[in-house]
């Protein structure tokens, strides 16, 4: 676990440096999914960075396609390309664009941008593995926003219908989206909690975006095995993903309770950093907090 924690710390530093240098990007949702990606690429996935199109590799699909700073940083740390290339993030001509592009860099399995497509794509991959008699597995990382999309729930129905036990969905459940909060408990502004249906807070953010609760019960009703864990606890993550691998007869979802902006004090629980880069001064403070 010490090695995984060390990788996670470096990935967080990469995220801050990349977005600050680019002057754009999505640091908040990238910082919230660091441990999820590290546990996958450094413990769970069967993959070979030197042979990224190895047919027997497990497939990973990033449905929350804006979290590329975290994804590219983990791929680089895993050996898919040099870490120096991370600083080309979002530049013209770079392989590292703001949203994922399939095969660019090698290791990226799906192009993404609009939310809600990843689980459908993953269902197709899982069915393909079954048709081919292959034993590789499919892992799909979803966001809160993905789970507000109807296509995600159509895919959930299809996965259960086809008993896709080679498919694991992972939800980075930080309860914050671009425009605000989907959970009262994460709102730090003035208190209007008794007001039904949501409101716009004095800071301009929407509270409450369409709530997903009762979230776990929804997945169970769709026929999935449901596991929940602290999405920043590597031991819990690894245990949940290993349990998912042993499931037979139905797909598994791992609901990871996370903190948006995790690790940087002024980004935590702050929707402003969903899609905004830190200033040079903020980046310096963030890197100090991350032990750089």
Secondary structure, 3 states (H helix, E strand, C coil): CHHHHHHHHHHHHHHHHHHHHHCCCCHHHHHHCHHHHHHHHHHHCCCCHHHCCCCCCCEEEECCCCCHHHHHHHHHHHCCCCHHHHHHCCCCCCCCCCCCECCECCCCCCCCCCCCCHHHHHHHHHHHHHHHCCCCCEEEEEECCHHHCHHHHHHHHHHHHCCCCCEEEEEEECCEECCEECCHHHCCCCCCCCCCCCEECCCCCEECCCCCCCHHHHHHHCCCEEEEEECCCHHHHHHHHHHHHCCCCCCEEEEEECCCCCCCCCCCCCHHHCCCCCCHHHHHHHHHHCCC
